[in-house]
């Protein structure tokens, strides 16, 4: 079956829309130990993360969990959940960090880890997250 130019263009756009996302996430502990605060994007470019933001993330979760926090934290736009809905990708630790940073959870990690991990983020929260963690979060589209 032969596709039209528009269909090929549309497929190209879909394939490249998330090129800014990390090719592979790194653990918070590995990034802090290496002092290389960059990650490689899917398109081969690099993106830098600010040390201040990495330290802020590290401060809200116990040091023993730093190996389970993946940075940058990917936040996924989820059209299937409704208009302006997003979810946190990755680990339960990533979800905890985001909820802690925006003040949604008061509990410590040990209380949180046994609770329900389901959480939908909406646009106003995204603005707050990006204001607090602009270089250590990335928005992707599903």
C-alpha positions as CSV (number, residue, x, y, z in Angstrom):
1,X,0.0,0.0,0.0
2,X,1.4,3.4,-1.0
3,X,1.2,6.2,1.5
4,X,0.6,9.9,0.7
5,X,3.1,12.6,1.4
6,X,0.9,13.8,4.2
7,X,0.8,10.4,5.9
8,X,4.6,10.1,5.6
9,X,5.0,13.6,7.1
10,X,2.6,12.8,9.9
11,X,4.5,9.6,10.7
12,X,7.8,11.5,10.8
13,X,6.3,14.0,13.2
14,X,5.0,11.3,15.4
15,X,8.3,9.5,15.4
16,X,10.3,12.6,16.3
17,X,7.9,14.4,18.8
18,X,9.7,12.8,21.8
19,X,13.3,13.2,20.5
20,X,14.0,15.5,23.5
21,X,13.4,12.6,26.0
22,X,16.4,10.7,27.4
23,X,17.7,7.8,25.4
24,X,18.3,6.2,28.8
25,X,17.6,7.6,32.2
26,X,20.3,7.6,34.9
27,X,20.0,7.0,38.6
28,X,20.2,10.1,40.8
29,X,23.1,8.5,42.7
30,X,25.0,7.8,39.5
31,X,24.6,11.4,38.2
32,X,25.6,12.9,41.6
33,X,28.7,10.6,41.9
34,X,29.8,11.2,38.3
35,X,29.4,15.0,38.4
36,X,28.3,14.7,34.8
37,X,24.9,16.4,34.9
38,X,23.9,15.7,31.3
39,X,21.9,13.1,29.6
40,X,21.7,12.0,26.0
41,X,18.4,12.6,24.2
42,X,16.8,10.2,21.7
43,X,18.0,12.4,18.8
44,X,21.6,12.2,20.0
45,X,21.8,15.7,21.5
46,X,22.6,16.3,25.1
47,X,20.7,18.2,27.8
48,X,22.2,19.5,31.0
49,X,20.6,19.3,34.4
50,X,21.3,21.8,37.1
51,X,23.1,20.7,40.3
52,X,20.7,22.7,42.4
53,X,17.7,20.8,41.1
54,X,19.5,17.4,41.6
55,X,20.3,18.4,45.2
56,X,16.6,19.4,45.7
57,X,15.5,16.0,44.5
58,X,18.1,14.3,46.7
59,X,16.9,16.2,49.7
60,X,13.3,14.9,49.6
61,X,14.1,11.1,49.5
62,X,16.4,9.0,51.6
63,X,19.9,8.5,50.3
64,X,19.3,4.7,50.1
65,X,16.6,5.4,47.5
66,X,18.7,7.7,45.2
67,X,19.7,4.7,43.1
68,X,16.0,4.2,42.3
69,X,15.2,7.8,41.3
70,X,15.7,8.1,37.5
71,X,16.6,11.5,36.1
72,X,15.4,13.3,34.2
73,X,12.0,12.5,35.6
74,X,9.7,11.9,32.6
75,X,6.2,13.2,32.8
76,X,3.9,11.7,30.2
77,X,0.9,13.5,28.6
78,X,-1.9,11.0,28.7
79,X,-4.8,11.8,26.3
80,X,-6.5,8.6,27.3
81,X,-7.0,10.0,30.8
82,X,-8.7,13.2,29.7
83,X,-7.8,16.7,28.7
84,X,-4.6,18.0,30.3
85,X,-3.8,14.8,32.1
86,X,-0.3,13.6,32.8
87,X,1.4,10.8,34.7
88,X,4.9,10.4,36.1
89,X,7.0,7.8,34.3
90,X,9.6,5.6,35.8
91,X,9.7,4.5,39.4
92,X,7.6,4.9,42.5
93,X,10.5,7.0,43.9
94,X,10.1,9.4,40.9
95,X,6.4,9.7,41.8
96,X,7.2,10.4,45.4
97,X,9.7,13.1,44.5
98,X,7.2,14.9,42.2
99,X,4.4,14.7,44.8
100,X,6.8,15.9,47.6
101,X,8.2,18.8,45.5
102,X,4.7,20.2,44.7
103,X,3.4,19.6,48.2
104,X,0.9,16.9,47.4
105,X,2.3,14.4,50.0
106,X,3.3,15.2,53.6
107,X,4.4,11.7,54.5
108,X,8.0,10.5,54.4
109,X,9.2,7.9,51.9
110,X,8.7,5.0,54.3
111,X,5.0,5.8,54.8
112,X,4.4,6.7,51.1
113,X,5.9,3.5,49.6
114,X,3.1,1.4,51.0
115,X,0.3,3.7,49.7
116,X,-1.5,3.8,46.4
117,X,0.9,4.8,43.6
118,X,-1.8,6.0,41.2
119,X,-1.7,9.8,40.5
120,X,-2.8,12.0,37.7
121,X,-1.2,15.4,37.2
122,X,-3.1,18.3,35.6
123,X,-1.8,21.3,33.8
124,X,-1.5,23.7,36.8
125,X,0.6,21.1,38.6
126,X,2.8,20.7,35.5
127,X,3.5,24.5,35.5
128,X,4.6,24.2,39.2
129,X,6.7,21.1,38.5
130,X,8.5,22.8,35.6
131,X,9.0,26.0,37.6
132,X,10.7,23.9,40.4
133,X,12.5,21.3,38.2
134,X,12.9,22.7,34.7
135,X,16.1,20.9,33.8
136,X,15.5,17.6,35.7
137,X,12.0,16.9,34.2
138,X,11.0,16.2,30.7
139,X,7.5,16.2,29.2
140,X,6.7,13.4,26.7
141,X,3.6,12.6,24.7
142,X,2.0,9.2,24.5
